[in-house]
Amino acid sequence: MKIKLRFVSAILVLSLILSNFTGLIQPVYAAPDVLNFSIDHSTFNENAGTVKASWNGQLNVTGTITYEAPAASGHKTVTINVSEGMGSVLLTDIKKDYIYDINVSLSNPSTAYTAEKFYLAGVSVYAEQIRQQYVDHPEGEGRRGYIQL
């Protein structure tokens, strides 16, 4: 028991001493994205099936944006080529109730940006009141009746 108490007290003393040296121990943060690719949900047009995707002002990038969209015979691959001078693109064939796996591959002369983004345009909800049939039971079973689904 004394050994456990000594161990715990040693940990507490070390934590108090090391808390004074906060300048020596620095937290490590991940580097920010070179290119901040985002999809603006407020631009989603359900009738046209489009949504706007953009990146943070770097206009000298080239590359491709690829994703799979639902089609009559399963799915189709949509590829959008990005050329210099573009700051945004319009993603087409976007529908509600599908999660899109968007592969972004953009580069400029100094760096390359590759990312995988996910997008859900919306979820459809359908509710309906169903009819239930009342079933009467004899009182001997402890129940007066219940609703059978």
N, C-alpha and C positions, 0 to 999 in steps of 0.2 A: 504494500500500500504506500509505504514511504517512497519507493522508487517511482511510482506513478505520479505522486504529488511533486516530487523533485523535477520530473520530466515536464509536467504541465507548468510549473513555476518557471522553469528555464525557458520554455517557449514564450510565456508571457513577458519575461524580462527581455528576451531578444526582440520581440515585436515592439516593445516600448523603446528600446534603444535604436532599432533600425528605422522607426518612424521619424526620427530626427534627421535622417539622411535621405530625405525624399528627393533631393536634387540629383543623387547618384543613380537612382533607379527610375528610368523613364519608361512610360508606356510606349508600346509600338503600335502604330496605326497602319492600316493597309493604304497603299497608294491610291489616290483617286483615279477614276477612269480617265483615260486619255481623251476619250470621246464619249460624251454623255448622250447615249441614244435613248429616246423616250417616245412613247405613243400617247398622243393627246386624246383621251377618251371623249372629251367634250366635242370633238369633231366627227364622232361616229355617226354615219348616216345609214340607218337601217334599210331604207328603201333602195339606195344606190349600192349598199354593201361596201362602203369605203370608210377608212379612218386615216388620219394624218400621222406620220412618224417623222421625227426630226432629230437633229443632233446639235450640239452646242456651238454653232457659229463657225465651225471650221469648214470653209468652202472649198478647200483644195484637196478634198478626199475623193477617191474612186473606189469602186468595189461592187458588191452585190448584197441584196437582201433576199433571202429565200425562205419560203414557208409552204406548207401544204394546206390546201383549201378543199372543202367538200365539193364533190361533183356528182353527177347522176350515176356514174359507174365507180363509186368509191371516193377517191380523192385525186387531186391533181397538184403538181408542183408549180408554184408561182415564183418566178425569179424577176426581180427588179434590178436593173443595172443603174448604178449611181455614177454620175460623171461630175467633173469639177464644176463648181459654181452652184451646185444644188445644196440647199440647207435642209430640205425636207422632201419627202416622197408621199404619195398617196397609195396606201395598201388597198388592194381590190379584193373582191370575192370574200368579204368578211361577213359572217353570219353570227347570230346569237346562238348560244348553247354549244359552242365549239371552243375548245382551248387550242390556240394556235401556238406552235413551237416555231419561233422566228429566229433564223440564223443570220447574224449580221457579220459581214466581213468587209471592213472598210480600211483603207490605208492612205497615207499621205507620204511624201518623200522621206520623212524621218521615222515614222512609226506605223505599226499595223494594229488594228483593233478588231478583235474577233470576240463575239459574244453570242449567247443563246438567251433569248427573251421569251416570255410567255405572255399571252394576251387572251382575255376572255371578254368578248364584247357585251354580253349580257346573259341573263338566265330567264327563261320563260317559266312561269308558274301557272298551273292549271288546277283549279279546285272545283269540286262538284259535290252537292249534297246527295247522298245515296239513301235509298229507302231501306228501312229496317223492318223486319217482321217480328211481331211480338209473339212469344211462345209461352203459354200458360202451363205451369206445373202444379201438381197436387201439393197441398200445404205440408204433407208429411215429409217432404224432402228438405224442409227448412227454408225454401225459397218460395216467394209468391209468384215470381215470373222473371223473365229476363229478355233482353233484346238479342236476337240471334243475327249475326252478321253473315 
